[in-house]
Amino acid sequence: MQKIIFILLASTVLLFSGCSEKKVENPNIQTINSLTNDITVGKTFQNITLKNQFDKPINLSNKTKKVIFVFQKASGHTARNFINSKPDDYLSNKNIAFIADISGMPSIIASMFAVPDLKKHKYSVMLIRDEKLSAKYRNDKYEDYIAIISLNDFKITNIKLVSTDKQLEETLGK
């Protein structure tokens, strides 16, 4: 009985804490030279293999043109809503990878709520579950933004920070 009450309480907290949108200090698209030491314009993006929401190992190809990184729930929802407004093959046709950092999320919450929600979508979301790996890509200063990394044969050519659907469309295209 206590277990059921705990689950109901946790579910209620998640439901009501859910999708509050944080306001980003600068609502304009920002171009930066470096997100982290590993994500810097001019450097080679290290191709990693991550499991997606269906537990399938995925890695980037040299044809990948852009990588969408999300580090917070609100920015993840913004990216998800934008992608869901596009055709099912939008990401693959544009050679875009989508990576979500869920390493800070308690594993029970990830497995009971976040991953099942992601499984409803037809596109693949590569998931960072390890905090040590997350540290290579996360910059707390920019964690509320959606980071768009542009690549040319794994070389990082541009880094943009966006926070709205409109900015995503400006950066990624229709």
C-alpha positions in Angstrom: 0.0 0.0 0.0 2.8 2.4 0.9 4.4 1.6 -2.5 1.2 2.5 -4.4 0.9 5.8 -2.4 4.5 6.7 -3.2 4.0 6.0 -6.9 0.8 8.1 -6.9 2.5 10.9 -5.1 5.6 10.8 -7.4 3.3 10.8 -10.4 1.3 13.8 -9.1 4.5 15.8 -8.5 5.8 15.0 -11.9 2.5 15.9 -13.5 2.3 19.3 -11.9 6.0 20.1 -12.1 5.9 18.9 -15.7 6.2 21.3 -18.5 6.8 24.6 -16.9 8.7 26.6 -19.5 11.8 28.4 -18.1 12.4 31.8 -19.7 15.8 32.1 -21.2 17.7 35.3 -20.5 18.5 36.1 -24.1 15.5 35.0 -26.3 17.5 35.5 -29.6 19.4 32.9 -31.5 23.0 33.0 -30.2 26.0 31.8 -32.1 28.9 30.6 -29.8 32.3 29.3 -30.5 32.4 26.7 -27.7 29.8 24.8 -25.8 32.4 22.7 -23.9 36.0 21.7 -24.5 34.7 18.8 -26.7 32.1 20.9 -28.5 34.1 23.7 -30.1 34.0 25.2 -33.6 36.9 23.7 -35.6 37.2 20.5 -33.5 36.1 17.1 -34.6 32.9 15.9 -33.0 33.7 12.5 -31.4 31.3 10.0 -32.8 29.7 8.2 -29.9 27.3 5.3 -29.8 24.2 5.9 -27.7 21.1 3.9 -27.2 17.9 5.5 -28.4 14.5 5.3 -26.7 13.9 1.8 -28.1 17.3 0.6 -26.6 18.8 0.4 -30.1 22.5 1.5 -30.3 22.8 4.5 -32.7 25.8 6.5 -33.8 26.2 9.4 -36.2 27.4 9.1 -39.7 29.7 11.3 -41.7 26.5 12.5 -43.4 25.1 14.0 -40.2 24.8 17.7 -40.8 23.4 18.9 -37.5 23.0 17.5 -33.9 20.2 18.8 -31.7 21.2 18.7 -28.0 18.7 19.2 -25.2 19.7 19.2 -21.5 16.5 20.2 -19.7 12.9 19.0 -19.8 11.5 22.3 -21.1 13.9 22.6 -24.0 13.3 18.9 -24.7 9.6 19.5 -25.0 10.2 22.5 -27.3 12.3 20.4 -29.6 9.9 17.5 -29.5 6.9 19.7 -30.3 8.8 21.3 -33.2 9.8 17.9 -34.6 6.4 16.4 -34.1 5.0 19.2 -36.3 7.1 18.0 -39.2 6.8 14.9 -41.4 8.0 11.6 -39.7 11.2 11.6 -41.8 12.1 15.2 -41.1 15.2 14.5 -39.1 16.5 11.6 -41.3 15.9 13.6 -44.6 17.9 16.5 -43.2 20.6 14.4 -41.7 19.9 15.7 -38.2 20.5 13.7 -35.0 18.6 14.4 -31.8 20.4 13.8 -28.5 18.7 14.2 -25.1 20.7 14.3 -21.9 18.6 12.4 -19.3 21.6 11.6 -17.0 20.3 13.8 -14.2 16.9 12.2 -14.1 16.4 9.4 -11.5 16.5 6.1 -13.4 13.1 5.1 -12.1 11.5 8.3 -13.5 13.3 7.8 -16.8 12.2 4.3 -17.2 8.6 4.8 -16.0 7.8 8.2 -17.6 10.4 9.8 -19.9 11.4 6.8 -22.1 7.9 5.5 -22.5 6.8 9.0 -23.6 9.7 9.1 -26.1 8.6 5.7 -27.5 5.5 7.4 -28.8 7.5 9.2 -31.4 8.6 7.8 -34.7 12.0 9.6 -34.8 15.0 8.4 -32.9 16.3 10.2 -29.8 19.8 9.2 -28.7 19.9 9.2 -24.9 22.8 10.3 -22.7 22.2 8.4 -19.4 25.7 8.6 -17.9 26.6 11.7 -15.9 30.3 11.3 -16.8 29.5 11.4 -20.5 27.0 14.2 -20.0 29.8 16.4 -18.6 31.6 16.3 -22.0 28.5 18.0 -23.6 26.7 19.9 -20.9 27.5 23.5 -20.0 25.4 24.7 -17.1 25.5 28.2 -18.5 23.6 27.1 -21.6 21.6 24.1 -20.3 18.2 25.8 -20.8 18.8 26.3 -24.5 18.6 23.8 -27.3 22.1 23.5 -28.8 22.3 23.0 -32.6 25.8 21.7 -33.6 26.5 22.0 -37.3 28.9 19.4 -38.8 30.8 18.8 -42.0 32.2 15.3 -42.0 32.3 15.4 -38.2 34.1 18.7 -38.1 32.1 21.3 -36.0 31.4 24.3 -38.1 28.9 26.2 -36.1 27.1 26.2 -32.7 23.8 27.9 -32.2 21.6 28.2 -29.1 17.9 28.5 -29.6 14.9 28.4 -27.3 11.7 28.6 -29.5 10.0 26.7 -32.3 10.5 29.7 -34.6 14.3 29.7 -33.9 14.5 26.0 -34.5 12.8 26.4 -37.9 15.2 29.3 -38.7 18.2 27.1 -37.8 17.1 23.7 -39.1 14.8 24.7 -42.0 11.2 23.8 -42.8 
